[in-house]
C-alpha cells in the first residue's frame, strides 16, 4: 500500500506541476501559455507573407502540442480575435454575440509584422525538444512587451488560478517608457467590448473591478445598449434582462438585438416607465453590470508567482533593455565578421594575392601562399588575423567575380558597415534611450494601423446601486388578524408596502419576534403586536416599549429596547419565559395607565406612567418593575 501511495503522490505532483507550468498559467517573460507560444512558432515557421488555412496551421502545430487539434484551433481563434499578433481572413466568430468561428478549413491566418517585431528572433530564442523529441520548439520567446498585460489571461490549474485583465497596448508602452525614465505610472484595464469600468478596487491587478454596459438613454421611452461589459455577450445580456422581467424587477415592452459590426440592443420600456428610472434597475438586476475579481498569477523562473501590474512593467522594462542589448551585440559581431571578410576579400583581389596560388602545386601550399600574401597588410587586417576558415572562404571566390570586382563599390559597402557599427556602439552606450526609441517605433506603427490602438473602455467611478432602493415597493403585505396569517397572498388589512427583496419582522402576541424573507402566507397567530420591514437602519431609531406581567407575582414590568440584529428565521423573546405581554408600542413618547386588581383596604386602583421616563436598554436586559401590585390591565393613551 505504501508503494502504491508513493506512486500516486509522485504522479499527482508531476501532473499538478505540468498543468500549472505547461498548460494553464502564462509565463511573465512572453505572456503566453504553451499552446499560444506553439501557435505563434508554427506561424513563424510557415510564414511566407501569404495567408494559411487554419486547418493547416493546426495540423502543423500538432507537431509541438500534445493535446489535439481542438485545443489548438480554439486557442488560435481566441488569440486572433485579440487583433494584435495574428492577421485573420474569414469568419473568426463574433466577440459581441458569442458566435463561434467557421470550421478551420474555411478560415485563414498569418503572423502580423507586430508579432515578428515583438517575439521573433531565432538567434536569441532558447529551444527545447518537442513532446516526442522530433522537433525543436521555443522554451520562451524573447518578448519585447509585457504581453500578459496586453492580451490578458484566464486559466485554472491545480490549486490555483489566474485572471489577468487586458490593457491598452499604447498605455502599456507609455507605462514602460515612464518606467525606463524612472517616472510614476498607472494602468487601468481596457476591454475589446468597450463599456465602462470602475477601478477603485483594482489594487494594481489583484483586487476587483466593476464593469458596466454603455447605455444610450437619449430617448426616455427606450434604452439602447451600445457597448457590453467585459465577459458578457449580447445573448447572455438579453437572457438576464428577460429573467429580470419575469421576476418582476423591471418592466419592459420588448427587447430586440440589432447587433452587427457594433453592439445595438434595443429595450423598449412599458407604459408609464421611463429610461432614467430604469437604468439603475438594469445595473442592479441584469448582466449590464458585473464585478470581476482579478488574480495576477504568472510563471516566473519556472515557478507560479503572484505579481502586480507595476512589477510586470518594471520586469519587462529591464528585460527589454537586455534583449535589445543582446540584439545590438549580436548584430555588431555579425557586422565585424562581415567587415573582416570584406577587408580580406578586397586585399585578396586588389593586391593580387590570388595570383600567388597559381604557382602552388598542393592544397597546403596554396593556403600558406595566401596567408603569406596577407602578412604585409597585418596592420590593416587587425588583431584577428587570417584564419584557415578565412582562407577557405577566399579560395571559393569564383574567377568571374574576381575579374568583375568593383573596388569603389566594395569600399562603399565597407564604409556603410563601419557606419552601422559606429551607430550600434552609440546605442550600446545608452541602451535606455535606444529602448525608448524602439517603443516609440512600435507605438507609431500601431497608431498607423486601422483603429490606432485607441482606448475602448471608459474609466469612471460608479455609485453603488442599492437593490432595495431600485426596486419599487409596490407589493402589499397584509395581516388577517382573525385567522392569524400574514403575507402577500393573504386577504386582510395592509400593514406595509414592500419589495420582493424586503425581509419581514413580526412581533407575536407572546412577545417573540422573528425575521423572515417576504412570505406568501405565514402563520404568526392572532393579536400580533408588530409587522413591518426588517430594515436595520430604520429599526435603529425604533424603540420598542414592552409592558408585561410577571408570571409568578403578577407585577407589571416595562422594558424599552431597540432590535438591532438577528439571525434569519430564529425566534427571539422580548420578555421572560411565561410572562404575559400587556402592551407593545413603538412611539418614542406616550402615556399609559396601569389598572391593578382590587384588594381590601387599598384605595388606589390605577396609576399613570410615561414611557419616556424609562431608559432604553439592551435586548437581553430585564424589565423595570412599575409597581409591587398585581396588574389587571394596561390602558394606552392615544396622544
VEXDOVEX-24338 format. One record per residue (C-alpha): y, x, z negated. Coordinates in steps of 0.02 Angstrom, whole numbers, padded with zeros to 5 digits, always signed. Example, Ala and Ser with C-alpha at 12.3 -4.5 7.8 and 13.67 -1.06 7.14 Angstrom:
! residues 2
-00225+00615-00390;-00053+00684-00357;
***
This chain:
! residues 639
+00000+00000+00000;+00120+00142-00042;+00086+00220+00129;+00122+00055+00219;+00281+00032+00116;+00341+00206+00164;+00311+00166+00348;+00410+00004+00334;+00551+00090+00240;+00563+00230+00367;+00556+00114+00517;+00685-00004+00443;+00806+00138+00408;+00786+00201+00586;+00812+00026+00655;+00967-00003+00546;+01039+00166+00596;+01008+00129+00780;+01088-00043+00776;+01241+00021+00683;+01273+00181+00781;+01199+00146+00953;+01224-00038+00985;+01345-00147+00885;+01488-00036+00823;+01610+00055+00941;+01648+00240+00920;+01826+00284+00870;+01834+00427+00997;+01817+00324+01156;+01823+00149+01081;+01665+00095+01171;+01496+00028+01124;+01349+00117+01206;+01323-00019+01337;+01507-00012+01387;+01500+00178+01397;+01347+00170+01509;+01428+00040+01623;+01581+00150+01649;+01472+00304+01675;+01375+00208+01807;+01535+00154+01895;+01599+00334+01895;+01434+00393+01970;+01436+00258+02105;+01622+00274+02140;+01666+00290+02324;+01826+00188+02321;+01739+00029+02375;+01678-00123+02277;+01496-00128+02223;+01387-00280+02194;+01375-00308+02007;+01187-00329+02030;+01179-00152+02100;+01285-00085+01957;+01173-00171+01831;+01017-00101+01914;+01089+00074+01917;+01144+00059+01735;+00968+00013+01681;+00926+00197+01702;+01030+00227+01546;+01023+00064+01447;+00854+00015+01372;+00895-00168+01334;+00878-00254+01502;+00991-00321+01638;+01059-00475+01547;+01146-00374+01411;+01220-00256+01541;+01284-00397+01652;+01362-00493+01508;+01447-00336+01439;+01513-00291+01612;+01591-00463+01635;+01674-00455+01464;+01741-00280+01498;+01801-00329+01672;+01895-00478+01601;+01998-00357+01496;+02077-00313+01665;+02104-00130+01620;+01958-00021+01668;+01861-00124+01797;+01928-00199+01958;+01839-00363+01995;+01810-00466+02150;+01736-00639+02144;+01711-00766+02005;+01703-00674+01839;+01721-00835+01739;+01875-00904+01652;+01930-00843+01480;+02031-01003+01457;+01897-01132+01493;+01746-01028+01439;+01663-01050+01609;+01535-00913+01645;+01537-00789+01789;+01440-00811+01950;+01270-00727+01969;+01282-00536+01980;+01230-00538+02163;+01388-00636+02209;+01522-00533+02120;+01584-00355+02143;+01672-00223+02041;+01730-00042+02034;+01813+00075+01910;+02003+00071+01906;+02113+00226+01925;+02166+00198+01744;+01985+00211+01687;+01967+00376+01779;+02127+00443+01701;+02078+00391+01525;+01891+00427+01522;+01830+00530+01669;+01817+00719+01652;+01638+00780+01680;+01687+00959+01635;+01737+00907+01459;+01608+00770+01430;+01458+00812+01321;+01299+00742+01397;+01135+00690+01317;+00967+00634+01383;+00944+00451+01426;+00814+00348+01333;+00672+00401+01450;+00728+00581+01471;+00751+00567+01660;+00941+00562+01664;+01093+00629+01575;+01223+00510+01503;+01387+00540+01409;+01373+00563+01223;+01557+00511+01211;+01697+00506+01338;+01849+00616+01302;+01961+00462+01296;+02149+00492+01301;+02195+00323+01224;+02133+00227+01070;+02028+00107+01174;+01957+00016+01021;+02134-00040+00978;+02174-00092+01156;+02022-00197+01201;+01963-00244+01026;+01781-00262+00974;+01664-00378+00883;+01488-00336+00825;+01360-00373+00691;+01245-00234+00633;+01127-00219+00485;+01226-00247+00325;+01395-00225+00410;+01503-00297+00547;+01662-00257+00642;+01804-00367+00703;+01942-00272+00792;+02081-00371+00873;+02152-00318+01043;+02327-00243+01052;+02453-00223+01192;+02420-00062+01286;+02605-00021+01310;+02638-00045+01124;+02488+00065+01082;+02559+00200+01197;+02730+00187+01114;+02649+00197+00942;+02554+00353+00994;+02715+00431+01059;+02802+00390+00895;+02658+00471+00801;+02673+00629+00907;+02859+00633+00867;+02817+00602+00682;+02912+00438+00683;+02860+00274+00599;+02767+00143+00699;+02681-00025+00676;+02564-00128+00784;+02526-00314+00797;+02382-00393+00894;+02409-00458+01070;+02285-00581+01146;+02243-00614+01329;+02255-00802+01297;+02434-00786+01231;+02479-00907+01093;+02565-00867+00929;+02512-00753+00787;+02564-00730+00607;+02528-00552+00549;+02595-00569+00371;+02423-00529+00301;+02360-00414+00441;+02356-00264+00320;+02352-00132+00457;+02195-00201+00537;+02092-00251+00384;+02164-00417+00325;+02181-00577+00421;+02294-00660+00549;+02334-00841+00586;+02339-00887+00771;+02409-01044+00848;+02415-01129+01016;+02583-01136+01105;+02634-01320+01112;+02764-01398+01226;+02845-01544+01134;+02993-01572+01252;+02927-01748+01287;+02924-01850+01125;+02775-01954+01184;+02659-01813+01237;+02613-01637+01188;+02562-01503+01315;+02455-01356+01258;+02521-01209+01361;+02430-01063+01279;+02273-01052+01173;+02241-00967+01005;+02129-00814+01017;+01943-00853+01022;+01967-01035+01073;+01932-01111+01244;+02002-01271+01317;+01834-01355+01290;+01824-01314+01104;+02005-01363+01078;+01981-01532+01163;+01823-01562+01061;+01917-01526+00900;+02057-01647+00948;+01932-01784+00987;+01844-01754+00820;+02010-01768+00729;+02046-01932+00819;+01876-02004+00769;+01908-01954+00588;+02075-02046+00592;+02176-01889+00561;+02283-01901+00718;+02320-02044+00837;+02324-02014+01024;+02310-02120+01181;+02218-01993+01290;+02186-01807+01318;+02171-01726+01490;+02132-01548+01544;+02232-01486+01695;+02194-01302+01666;+02184-01195+01823;+02267-01025+01831;+02363-01068+01673;+02317-01175+01523;+02379-01354+01527;+02304-01483+01410;+02400-01647+01402;+02392-01750+01243;+02468-01923+01263;+02515-01999+01096;+02480-02175+01036;+02613-02309+01023;+02730-02277+00878;+02676-02096+00861;+02791-01954+00913;+02766-01770+00956;+02872-01699+00815;+02768-01783+00680;+02601-01743+00764;+02621-01554+00786;+02579-01511+00605;+02428-01627+00611;+02363-01533+00765;+02381-01367+00674;+02301-01438+00516;+02152-01533+00589;+02111-01456+00759;+02075-01286+00836;+02260-01269+00879;+02268-01156+00726;+02138-01029+00672;+02127-00900+00535;+02041-00738+00589;+01980-00609+00464;+01976-00432+00533;+01873-00281+00486;+01913-00115+00573;+01742-00034+00563;+01705+00106+00688;+01586+00251+00708;+01669+00417+00666;+01572+00581+00663;+01412+00481+00685;+01444+00376+00529;+01516+00200+00505;+01693+00213+00435;+01822+00081+00389;+01988+00134+00466;+02162+00061+00490;+02265+00046+00648;+02381+00182+00583;+02236+00301+00552;+02165+00269+00726;+02334+00303+00809;+02350+00467+00713;+02171+00515+00753;+02199+00486+00939;+02368+00571+00942;+02282+00730+00881;+02134+00701+00997;+02249+00678+01148;+02334+00845+01117;+02165+00932+01100;+02094+00851+01259;+02248+00891+01363;+02248+01070+01296;+02066+01092+01347;+02105+01021+01520;+02251+01141+01542;+02150+01290+01483;+02007+01242+01599;+02124+01220+01747;+02209+01385+01708;+02043+01477+01705;+01991+01399+01870;+02158+01449+01947;+02142+01626+01882;+01970+01636+01959;+02037+01569+02122;+02186+01688+02120;+02071+01835+02086;+01960+01791+02235;+02111+01761+02347;+02178+01934+02299;+02012+02016+02337;+01997+01921+02499;+02172+01974+02555;+02140+02156+02516;+01966+02149+02592;+02038+02090+02759;+02217+02156+02760;+02171+02334+02707;+02018+02338+02818;+01892+02365+02679;+01768+02260+02776;+01760+02397+02910;+01678+02517+02788;+01519+02412+02785;+01489+02446+02970;+01430+02624+02933;+01312+02573+02793;+01127+02553+02829;+01067+02475+02665;+01122+02324+02564;+01155+02433+02412;+01261+02549+02518;+01362+02403+02582;+01401+02345+02405;+01451+02519+02348;+01563+02539+02500;+01653+02376+02461;+01679+02422+02278;+01739+02596+02328;+01861+02519+02452;+01948+02422+02312;+01973+02574+02199;+02146+02618+02268;+02202+02441+02226;+02139+02436+02046;+02313+02406+01976;+02342+02256+02090;+02171+02184+02052;+02194+02199+01865;+02077+02223+01718;+01950+02102+01786;+01899+02223+01922;+01771+02189+02058;+01602+02122+02005;+01440+02110+02103;+01465+01923+02116;+01637+01952+02192;+01560+02068+02321;+01429+01937+02366;+01565+01809+02397;+01666+01928+02505;+01516+01977+02610;+01485+01794+02652;+01655+01777+02738;+01622+01740+02923;+01689+01859+03056;+01786+01715+03137;+01882+01687+02977;+01921+01872+02962;+01987+01879+03140;+02096+01724+03116;+02156+01771+02941;+02338+01720+02911;+02415+01840+02787;+02576+01738+02768;+02480+01579+02731;+02368+01669+02606;+02518+01739+02513;+02599+01567+02506;+02440+01495+02433;+02433+01633+02303;+02615+01604+02256;+02577+01417+02233;+02431+01461+02120;+02540+01580+02018;+02675+01447+02003;+02548+01321+01938;+02481+01448+01812;+02658+01478+01752;+02683+01290+01736;+02521+01274+01636;+02575+01415+01520;+02737+01321+01487;+02638+01163+01447;+02522+01258+01330;+02672+01319+01232;+02725+01139+01198;+02571+01029+01205;+02656+00887+01111;+02788+00866+01245;+02653+00875+01379;+02554+00738+01289;+02709+00627+01281;+02738+00654+01467;+02558+00605+01502;+02579+00444+01400;+02740+00407+01495;+02648+00426+01661;+02512+00305+01603;+02644+00182+01543;+02737+00190+01710;+02575+00161+01807;+02532+00008+01702;+02708-00063+01721;+02695-00042+01909;+02536-00146+01916;+02536-00336+01928;+02577-00410+01759;+02656-00249+01700;+02564-00249+01533;+02692-00367+01454;+02651-00440+01283;+02571-00612+01295;+02563-00665+01112;+02721-00707+01015;+02728-00636+00838;+02804-00751+00708;+02785-00818+00532;+02707-00988+00506;+02740-01103+00362;+02579-01159+00280;+02530-01332+00336;+02485-01439+00185;+02348-01557+00239;+02397-01683+00107;+02574-01690+00171;+02524-01702+00354;+02406-01849+00331;+02489-02017+00309;+02447-02112+00151;+02403-02273+00240;+02238-02318+00154;+02243-02445+00014;+02149-02401-00145;+02104-02564-00232;+02033-02617-00400;+01935-02775-00434;+01964-02798-00621;+01840-02941-00636;+01696-02850-00553;+01744-02676-00612;+01742-02592-00439;+01873-02480-00360;+01883-02404-00186;+01945-02428-00009;+01815-02561+00034;+01847-02668-00120;+01933-02837-00122;+02059-02833-00262;+02231-02776-00315;+02304-02623-00225;+02336-02487-00353;+02390-02345-00235;+02414-02294-00053;+02307-02141-00018;+02247-02024+00121;+02067-01976+00163;+02094-01807+00078;+02152-01876-00090;+02047-01866-00246;+02049-02009-00369;+02073-02001-00557;+02006-02151-00655;+02025-02181-00842;+01897-02310-00900;+01908-02436-01041;+01817-02319-01162;+01941-02176-01131;+01827-02074-01018;+01912-02002-00863;+01834-01934-00703;+01899-01856-00541;+01806-01900-00380;+01828-01899-00192;+01904-02056-00119;+01765-02186-00135;+01725-02336-00027;+01660-02429-00179;+01641-02359-00355;+01597-02449-00517;+01710-02399-00663;+01694-02557-00768;+01814-02693-00818;+01981-02658-00901;+02010-02483-00830;+02169-02410-00902;+02225-02300-00755;+02178-02273-00572;+02276-02153-00461;+02281-01994-00357;+02220-01835-00442;+02367-01726-00393;+02388-01583-00515;+02574-01562-00478;+02609-01747-00506;+02495-01758-00658;+02579-01605-00737;+02728-01718-00775;+02624-01868-00829;+02597-01888-01016;+02450-01998-01066;+02482-02085-01232;+02317-02143-01304;+02309-02255-01459;+02135-02279-01527;+02042-02346-01679;+01931-02226-01775;+01752-02286-01788;+01719-02252-01974;+01883-02303-02057;+01963-02415-01926;+02126-02318-01948;+02243-02307-01795;+02275-02138-01713;+02392-02081-01575;+02359-01939-01452;+02479-01879-01318;+02415-01758-01186;+02426-01702-01005;+02275-01698-00889;+02291-01526-00808;+02119-01478-00742;+01947-01544-00707;+01779-01517-00626;+01739-01642-00491;+01627-01788-00545;+01620-01728-00726;+01659-01853-00866;+01790-01807-00997;+01830-01905-01157;+02009-01930-01215;+01954-01999-01385;+01820-01954-01513;+01645-02024-01496;+01626-02211-01538;+01815-02232-01556;+01891-02390-01483;+02036-02369-01362;+02176-02492-01401;+02309-02435-01277;+02340-02303-01142;+02517-02287-01073;+02595-02156-00957;+02778-02190-00995;+02871-02045-01074;+02963-02159-01195;+02910-02329-01260;+02890-02426-01423;+02739-02517-01490;+02690-02618-01644;+02531-02591-01744;+02460-02752-01820;+02346-02721-01970;+02205-02825-02037;+02272-02936-02180;+02222-02885-02357;+02257-02962-02529;+02419-02908-02614;+02476-02814-02455;+02638-02888-02389;+02665-02776-02236;+02558-02840-02094;+02633-02740-01950;+02734-02584-01916;+02838-02521-01766;+02822-02346-01689;+02899-02243-01548;+02779-02144-01439;+02906-02006-01404;+02913-01963-01590;+02742-01880-01574;+02713-01711-01494;+02615-01684-01334;+02460-01580-01370;+02308-01514-01276;+02166-01621-01213;+02046-01557-01345;+02168-01584-01490;+02134-01726-01611;+02246-01878-01631;+02379-01904-01765;+02346-02043-01891;+02476-02182-01883;+02430-02268-02047;+02294-02271-02180;+02256-02452-02144;+02128-02537-02035;+02206-02584-01870;+02185-02753-01788;+02280-02735-01626;+02424-02646-01538;+02570-02738-01462;+02657-02640-01323;+02841-02671-01290;+02887-02680-01106;+03050-02584-01124;
***
